[in-house]
Amino acid sequence: MWCIPPLQDADFVAKMEDVLEVYREPYNAEIPVICLDEKPYQLLDERREPIPMKKGNPKRVDNEYERNGTCSIFVFCEPLTGWIHGEALSRRTALDYAHQIEWLLTESPYKNCPKIKLVQDNLNTHVIGSLYKAFPPKKALEYAKRLEFHYTPKHGSWLNIAEIAISVLVKQCVGRRIPSLELLNAELDAWELHYNSQEHTVNWQFTAEDARIKLKKLYPVIL
């Protein structure tokens, strides 16, 4: 039930089909589709210096570690170009979210786009109101007018392609002990630069038509 509801769920299928329709749209550089998600991350340091790998032996790491607190990695991705951006912050409040959105609209490669379609989950900070908590009304409205929100269903975050980006990020970059926020962001910057040079696009295949067959039990029965 944490991935797919067990019974008919009109709200789930409505949000699912909305997101799936966004994913099937052709590439539009003026109105890109950007996916956003956050990953909680625990900062860990070594208690004992690891033994470096050498011929015939892998790197050896002690099972004990020091906890240095937690943070949250904000991840944006554009599936049709392969672009990914990650930044770690100490929290993920409404203000943190709002400033990440400001970066997307004013500093990212999409700063000149008149409109961005943003796919995200239903976290309570993922709303236009967060912009009004962070910026004067005029600026908040200017930002809001450039955003078109598309929400994944509750318990349906598997529909957010940003989760694929986070999975790659964990495997290639942060799936190990990193002791500080500063070092984590340095590692994210280096990984991002290399990854984006490869242009790994996402070929999403699951459509609303597929869902109506494979997930038929979720659709309300019309009498």
N, C-alpha and C positions, 0 to 999 in steps of 0.2 A: 504493500500500500504506500510505501514511501516513494515509489517510482510511478505507479499507475494506480488510480483509485479502483477499489474492488467492484463498484456499482456504477450505474448510470450517473453521469456527472456533466450537466450542461455547461457549467462554468469552465470545467477543465477542457472540454472539447472546443469551446469557443476560443479560449486563449491559445490552445494548441494550434487550431487551424489558422488563427491570425498570424502566429509566428511562422508556421510552415508556408503561408502565402508570401510573407516577407522574404523568406529564404529562396523562393523560386523566382523572384524578380531578377531581371538581367542587371548586370553591373551598370551603375550610374555614378560617375565620379562627382557629380554635383549633389547627389543625395545618397551618400554611402550608407550601408548597413553596418553598424558597429555593435558588437556584443560586449557586455560588461559583467564581470563577476568578481567576488572577493574571496581570497583564501586566507583563513587564519593560519598563523605560522608561529612556532615556538623557537625562540632564539636559544641556542645551546652551545656551550663551550666545552672543550676537552679538560678533563681533570689530569690526564696523563698524555704526554706527547705521543701521537700515533707513530708507529714504526712504518717508514716509507716502503712501498713495494720494491722488490728487486727481482731479478731473474729467478723464476721458480717459486716465488712467494708473493701473495697479494699484500696490499696494504693492510696493516693490522691496527684496529681501533679498540680501545678499552670500552667495556660496556657502561662504565660510570661516566656521568657528564654533569656539568653545571647548568642550571636553568637561569637564563638571563632575561626572563620576561617573554611577553608575546607581542605580536604585531599583526597587521592585516595587509595582504598584498592585493592591491587593486589591479585588475587585468582588463585591458581593452584589446579587442581583436577585430579585424575586418576580414571575414572569411574569404571573400572573392579576390583579395590581393595577397593574403598571407601576412599582413602586417599585425604585429603584436606589440603592446607596450605594458610594462609592469612597473609599479612603484609601491614600495612598502612604507606604511605609516604606522605610528604607534597605536592608532585607534581607527574605528570606522564609523564615526558619528555622522550626523546630518551635515555638519560643516565640512568634514573630510570629504564626503561624497560631493558636496557642492563645489569644492575647490578642484576636485578631479574633473568634474564636468566643465568647469571654467577652463582648465588646461586643455581639454579636448576641443573646446570651441575657440580658443584664442592662441594656443601655442603648438598644438599637434599638427601633423600634415593635413588635417581637415579644417584648419582655422578659417579658410576662405569659403567653405561650403555653406550655401544658404540654408540647408536643412540636413539634419542627420537623423536617421532612423535608429533608435537605440533599443536593443533587445536586452532585457534584464529580468531578474527575479522579483519577487514581491516583498523584499526587505522593506521595513517601514521607513527607511531613509531614502528609498528610491522614488522620490516624488518631487514635483515642482516646488512644493512648500519648502524643501531643503534649500533651494536657491534663495528664497526670501528670508531664510534664517541667516544666510551668509552675506548677502549683498543688498544694496539699496534697491527699492522697488523698480526703478527704471532699468537698472542693469539686470535684475532678476527676470524681468519681463522680456528684455532683449534676448537673453539666453534661452528662456522658455519657448519663445517663438521659433527658435532654430532647432528645436527638438521634437521628435515624434516618438513617443514611448510605445513599446510593445512588450507586454509582460508574459513571461512563461507561466503556465498554470501552477497553482500550489501543488507541491510534490511532483512537479514536472520540470525541474531545473535541468534534466538531461536534454531538454530541448534548447538549451543555451549553448551555443558553439564556444563561448568563452570557457566552458568547462573542459572542452577538448584542449584549448590553449593552455589551461592550467595543468592538465595532465602532462602535456609535453614539457612545460616549465619545470614541473617536479622531477621528471625523469632526467632532464638534461642539465638542470641548474641547482635547484634548491632541495633536492632529496638527500640532504646531508646536514651535518651540524655546522651552523653559521652563528657566530657568537654575538653579533651586534647589528643594529639597524643600518649603520653606515656601511658596514661590509656587505650586508645583504643587498643594499641598493647598488653598490659598486658591481656586485656579481650580476644583478639584474640588468644593469646597463650594458655590461660586456656581452651577456647572453643575447639580449635584445638586438644589439648591433649585428651580431653574427647571424642570428636566426632570420632577421628581416632581409638580409642579403640573399637568402636562399629562395624566397618567394614560395613558401609552402602553402598553397591555397587549399581550401576545404571544398570537396566535391560532395555536398549534401544531397542525398538521394530520397530521403523519406518525405512523402507528400501528403496532403490532406486526403487525396484519393486512397493512398495506401492505408492511412489511419482508419478510414471508414470501413476497411476490410479487416485489417489486422487487430484493430482495437474497437471492433463493432460493439462490444458489450458496454463501452463507455457512453455510447450515444443514447439519448432518451428515445424511448419507443413512442412514436406518434400514433395515437389511437383515432 
